[in-house]
Amino acid sequence: MVGSKNISIYRFKKVYIMRLRGYYREAISEILEIQKINMQIVPNDQKVQIKTLANCHQELGHIYYMQAQYSQAIEKLTNAQTEFEKIGDRLGAAQLSAKFGRYPPHANEYPQAIEKLTNAQTEFEKIGGRLGAAQCLRSLGDIHRMQNEYPQAIEKLTNAQTEFEKIGDRLGAAYCLESLADIHCKQAEYSEAIEKFKNAQTEFEKIGDKQWAAWCLQRLGDIHQELLRSPSPKNVNVLD
C-alpha cells in the first residue's frame, strides 16, 4: 500500500475536475472508489485514513451543494470538519468551516453562517492564516450586505480589503471594492459607488478578469442611467 497516498491525490484531482465540469455522478463514483481503497490502508496509517475520509466527505458536500441538495451537503461537510478536527488538522477544519459558512442557501441560515465564519476567522488568525482570515471577513461582509446591514458590511469589507492589499491579493481586494460599491449604490451614494466601481474595474482589468471588469462597467452604466432619469441636487455633479 506504498502508493495509496499518491493514488488518492491523483483520484481527488479527477474528482475536482469532474465536479467543476458538472459530471456529478462520475465524481461520486470516483469518491466511492477512493473510499474503497482507503479502507484497505493498514491500521498504523489511521491518520491518513481519516484525512482521506474527510476529503471524501468534503467533496461529496460540495457536489450535493452544487445540486441544491443542502441537507446532504451539510451532513457531509459537518462529517468532514469533525474528521479534520479529530486528526488535529486545524487548517483543514478552519478552511471547511469558512466554506461551510460562505454561501448559506437560505436567509434563515445567515446566523449559523456568521457563527461559522467568525469561528473560522479566529482559527485562521491563531494559526497565522492571513488569507483565510481575510476571506472570512469578506464573506461576513457580504452576508451583512445581503441582509441590508450596511454599517457592519462596510466595516468587514473595508477590513478585508486592507488585509488583501497587505498580503498582495489584488483579486480579493477588487471583490471587496465591488461589494462596497454595491452598498453605496443601494444607499444612493452614487459618487462613492462610481469611484469604487471604477477602481474595481481597473483592478479586474489589470488582473485579466474580463467578466468582472465588464460587470463593473455595466453597473456604472446603470448608475448613469438612473441619474439621468432622476437627477437630484446631491448628485448633480456626479456625471461630470
N, C-alpha and C positions, 0 to 999 in steps of 0.2 A: 504493500500500500504506500510505497515511497512517493508515487506520483499523484496521490489522491488530492493533495492540496492544489497542485498545478491544474489537474483536471477540473476542479471546482472553479478556479479562476477563469479558465477558458470557457466553461459552460455558463458562468454568470455573465460573461461578456456577450455570449449568444443570447441569453435571456434579455439582457438590456437592449440589444439591437431589435429583437423581436417585439419587445414591449413598445419601443419608440415607433416602430412601423405598424403597430396595431395588430400584430399576429398573436393575440392573447392566448388562444387555445394552444398554439405551438409552444409559447413561452411557459405556460402552466405544465405542459408535458415535460419540458426540459427541466423545470424545477423539481418535478416528481422524480425524475431520473437522478438529479443531484442528491435528493434526499435518500434515495435507494443506495447510492454509492456511499453516502455519509454514514449510513447505518453499519457499513462494513469496516469502518475505521476501528483500529484496535483500541481497547479501553483506556490506555495511557495517553491517548490523544483526545481526551474528553473535551478539553478547551477548544480545540479545532472543530470538534464535532458540534459543540454548542454554537460557536460562531457561524459555522456553515448553516446550521438550522435557523439562526437569527437572520442571516442574509436571505434564506429561502422565504421566511415569513415576511420579511421586508419587501421583497419583490412581489410576492403574492398580494400584499397590501396595496402596493402601487397599482397593480393590474386591476384589482377589484375597484379601487378608487376611480380609475380612468373609465371604468364601465358603469360608474354611478351605483355600485353595489356597496354602499357606505358601511353597513353593519358588518359585512365580511371584512372590509378593509380595516375597520377599527380593531376588530378581533385579531387579525394577523399582525398589524403594526404594534398592538399592545403586547402580543406574544414576543415579537422581535425585541422590543425595548426591554422587556423583562430578562430575556436571554443575554442581551448585551450587558445589562447590569450584573447578571449572575457571574459572568467571567471577568468583571471589573473593567469592561471597555467603556469608560466614561465618555469618550469622544463619540463612539458609535451610538450610545444611548442618547446623548445630547443632540446629535445630528438628527436622529429619528424623532425625538420629541419636537424639534424645530419643524421638521417636515410635517409631522402629525398636526401641528397647530397652525401651519401656514395658510391652508386653504380650507377652512371649515365649510362644509356643504350647505349648512342652513344657519340662518341668523340666530336661532336659539342656541347654537353651539359656540357662539363667539366667546362667552365667558370661559368655557373649557379651553378654547384655543389660546386665549390670552394667558391663562394659567400655565399651559404647557410651554408657550413661547417664553414667558418670563422665567420659568424654571430652567429652560434650555439656555437662555441668555446668561443666567447666573452660573450655570455649569461651564459654559464656554469661557467665561471670564476667569473662573477658577483654574482652568487648565491652559489658559493662555491662547484660546482660540478666538482671536480678534475678528476674523472674518465671519465666523459663525455667530458671534455676539452681534455684529453689525447687521447680519441678515435677519436675526431675530428682531432687532429694533425696527428694521424696515417693515417686517411683516406685522409687527404690533401697530406701527403707524398706519399701515393700510387697513387693518381691521378697524381701528378707531375711525379712519376716514369713511369706511363703508357704513359705519354706524352714525355718521354725521357728528362725531365727537371731535371737532376740528382743533381745539387747543391741544388736546392730548396727541392727536395725529401729527400736528406741526412739530411739537416737541420731539416726538420719537423719530420722525423722518429727518428733521434737521440734525439731530444727534447721529443718526445712521449715516447721513450724507457726509458729515465731518469724519466719522470713523472710516468710511470707504475711501475718502480722499487721503487720509493718513496712511492707509495701507496700500494705496495705489490701485484700488479697484474702481476704475473710471466708469465701468458699466453699472455697478451698484450705485454709485453717486448719481449717475444720469437717471436711473429709475426713480431715485428719491426726488430729484428735481421735477420729474414729470408728475409724480404724485402730489408734490407741493403745489405745482402749477394748477392741477385739477382742483385742489382745495380752494385756492384763490379764485378760480373761475366760478365755483359753486357759490362763493360768497360775494360775487360780483365785484371782486377786487381785480379789475381787468389789467391795469398797468403791471401789477405784480405777476399776474398769470402770464401775460405776454413775455415779460422778461425771463421767467423761468422756463416757459416752453421754448423760447429761442435758445437759451443756454443748453437745455436738454437736447434740442435738435442738433445743435453744433457738436455736442459731445457724442451723440449717436452717430453722426456723420464721420467724425474722426475715428471712432471705433470700427466703423464699417457696418453698423446695424441699420440697413436701409429701411426696414419695416417700421422700426420705432421712430426713426427720423421722419418718415412720411406721416406717421400718426401725429407727431407733434406739429407738423406743418398743417395737417388737417384741422387740428384743434385751434391753431392760430387763425385759420380761415373762418372757422365757426365763430370765434370771438369777434372778428372784424365784421362779419355779417350781423351779429347781434347788436353791435354798437351802431352800425348804420341804420338798423331798424328802429332802435330806441336809444338815441343819444341822451346823455344826461350831463349836467354841469360838472359832475365829479369826473367823468371820463371824456370830457370834450377834447383834451389834448392827446389822448391815447393813440389815436390814429395818425398823428403827425409823424 
